[in-house]
Each structure stands twice: as structure tokens, then as C-alpha cells.
């Protein structure tokens, strides 16, 4: 990637970026985002601004930890199909990449695309030996176009921070660089080919799951050539039944595989919509590996702990996991966090597992963390969107399959499989030894503590967790009360001094009385302003 793509446009590029900047500002102005932003206005504006913004909007829709949920839900409606490029443009990209005429590499390439998205479009083709393949061709100049639009979006954000309220509602500046990084990864088709190889290896032992085979010798950073997949989309129920498939069995296996991707592999498909899931020869075929979610081993284990804590209604354990998993962005009110998690677990704890929506659970947990100044890893946000998408597929194909039940069954099976009687016995003995050791030390420690107390050397540190807000309110109330008493005293004293005859006068009143009335007026205005601010 060229250096200038991450920096503001050079002076010689101003003539090129100027019209586009005016276009962006014009769309924002017409959409009403500058005055009263709404999720619908944002989606409409993004669609009007074209493929670059559509891609960013799709990535942003997975970040419930950054955007309000209503905005994420609306951005998932962004159209996935964009206007296809003329075939001659596609031919030019292919010939540039191979340095040879198209006919020398492929026996035939369909002129009409199978699909056209913001970054690439897909065409069916055949190799010289007749093998059917699919070519994913990157749109010419898309990287440069996106880099330019990133620079312009940063300029627009600076303008909006001065003249509009969009920046306060949607904190785009925090994530613009992250979205650009994600888009660059998706534009590297060699990385997508690597994702496909990794997925294939991790699922080699799963008989009912596969993905297209990559033609590595023909794949470049801008061209991805892979095996053509003919089959039935997973949501075409009538065709599946006509081919002899049981949709309920397919749904069960799909859910089990997705849970494996998340909880075992920590490498999962981030966009499992029906168009990326086909059924062929008794296998579920996963497509489009441009956007994959990853969890570190630590985050995966913490996610398991969180699920166990929710199932056992252990609020303290869940609170510990959330604090460990996330990054604290501000002051934590531990009492509020505990209360939010307690309400969350209480609300869902009594429900049957089959009726629980795992995607909604993860999204609500993200919102609780965000509301308590805790930022969770990007992988968790992608997981939340993936869970919502996969549950939508299950609802359409086989509503009787519960993703939450399969997750619980998976974790329980892991716990049972991981039992080692001898190891557990050794750990119990070790714990018992530690317990008795501390028990022997306890009398001596109590003796030392009593001696320190008798000498006045013992100190007790107490932290009143969650008391900050009530104390602040009490402090403000006392301040207002004091200001009110001062105002009353000034007013009363001024009235008494108004009866004086001697001395200089101001506004027809003795000077001390006039000054007193003025001060009481200012104090009363301050008191009125404080009360009005509190009501707001």
C-alpha cells in the first residue's frame, strides 16, 4: 500500500478531492444528518454516496459497542448488490494481473456477473482443461477510491464537529482507521485465500462442512480463482426438500459447526447470511471468507466463562469476566455495573434455553459494557452480529433449533470430556493443604493485628463503591442551600439599609442598599440557573 493512502491528500490532489468533498457534504445536507441524525437518514446517505461508504457501513453495522443498536440494525439493511462494471473493465483487470490475454488463461469467462458487490464482482469461468471455476475480480481503482474517501471522511468529521451534532451521536472518528484496516484486509484476496485454507484445515474432520478449493497458481491480491459451487441455497427450503434434504438436520449441523468455529477454533465466519451458505452433495458449503472473526485464546476462554456464569446466575463471576475481557475507558461505577448485570441475568435466567436468543444476549451484554465505560474486543462485536445473522438463518430454515441449547450442550460436553479423576484428586489435596496451612497461620496473624491495634498502628481503608454519585448530589444540594441563604440575607439586609437617609445614593437608594440588591439579584440568578440545569 502506498504511503499517501494513509495521509491527507497532497496539494496536487485537491482538485480531484474538491468535487467529491462537495458531493459528500451535499448528500449529508440533503439527508438531514447535519441537523437531526437518525438511523434511516444515515443508511440512505451511505447508499447514495456509493460503494466505498456502503462497505464502511457494512463493517460499522457489526460494531454494536460503538454505535447505538438502532443504527447497527439499520445499517444491516444496506444493499449488498451494487451496479456491475462493464465486462471490458473486468477483462482489463484480469489481463493486467496475469500480463497475458484473457483467452490464454481461461477457456471461457461469462460476461454477466454472478454477483456484484462494493469491492469486487464474481464471474463464472472455465480453465483450459474445462474445469469450472469462479473468478472474484476486484473493482479497478477501488483501493485508491477508498483511500481518498477515508481522507475526505476525516475532513467531513472535523467540519461536523464544529457545525453539526452528528459527531456527538455517532463517534465515527474513533473507528475510521479501524474500518479502513478491515477494508484493506478484505481487498487482499491472498489473505482471503489464506482464510479459506485455514477454515478447510480446521474443519477437515467435519464430514458435513466444506468450502471451495482455491486455485492458488491463478490467485493474486486482486483476483481470487476458486472452485465453482453448484448446489442449493440454505434458505431455499422447497428445493432442499425436493433434493431429499431435511432442513431441521441441516440447521442442527449448521449451528453445531458455528459453535465449533467460535468456541473451539476461535476463527469464525463474520457474515453467515444465506447467500454465503449452500448445500451440495450432503455438505454445507461456506462461501465468502473476506471478513472473518478471530478471538484470542484468552478471549475465547473468557467467553466460555461468561456463558457458564450466565447459566449459573453467578453475577460476581460475570462481572469479573466483563472487566477482564474489556478495556476500561473511564471511571467504573461498580455498583451500577453489578446492578446492570444482575438485572440482565435475572431477566433471562428464568427463561427456557430454547427460547433464548444468543445474538440478542451478546448484543445486550455489549451495551451494558458500553454503558459502563468498558470497550469489549472487536472480535466480540463481530461475534454478536454473526450470532444474530446465523440465528436469522436458523429461524428461516428450522425454527425448532436453538443456538443457545447447542452452545450449552457443547460447553457441558467439553467439561465432561475434560474430567481427569487423578488430576482433580491432586488439585483437591493441594487445595486442602493450602487451606490447613492458612488455618495454622491465622492465630499468629490475628495476634499481630491485635498488637498493632493496641499500639495505634493499624489502619483501615474503606472504599464506598458506588457512593460517588449520591455524595456529589448531596454536595450540590448543600451548595445551592448555602447560596439561597446568602441571597436571602443580602435581600433582607438591603431592605433594612434602604431606610437610611444619610450617605451617597445610587438609583435613588443608599449606596450600600443598592449594592446589596444588585448582589442579591446576581445570587438569585445563579440559584435559578442551577435549578434549571438540574431539571434538564
Secondary structure, 3 states (H helix, E strand, C coil): CCHHHHCCCCHHHHHHHHHHHHHHHHHHHHHCCCCCCCHHHHHHHHHHHCHHHHHHHHHHCCCCCCCCHHHHHHHCCCCCCCCCCCHHHHHHHHHHHHCCCHHHHEEEECCCCCEECCCEEEEEEEECCCCEEEEEEECCCHHHHHHHHHHHHHHHHHHHHHHCCHHHHCCHHHCHHHHHHHHHHHCCHHHHHHHHHHHHHHCCCCCCEEECCECHHHCCCCEEEEECCCCEECCCHHHHHHCCCCHHHHHHHHHHHHHHHHHHHCEEECCCCHHHEEEECCEEEECCCCCEEECCHHHHHHHHHHHHHHHHCCHHHHHHHHHHHCEECCCCCHHHHHHHHHHHHHHHHCCCHHHCCHHHHHHHHHHHHHHCCEECCHHHHHHHHHHHHHHHHHHHHCCCCCHHHHHHHHHHHHHHHCCCHHHHHHHHHHHHHHHHHHHHHHHHHHHHHHHHHHCCCCCCCCCCCCCHHHHHHHHHHHHHHHHHHHHHHHHHHHHHHCCCCCCCEECCEEHHHHHHHHHHHHHHHHHHHHHHHHHC
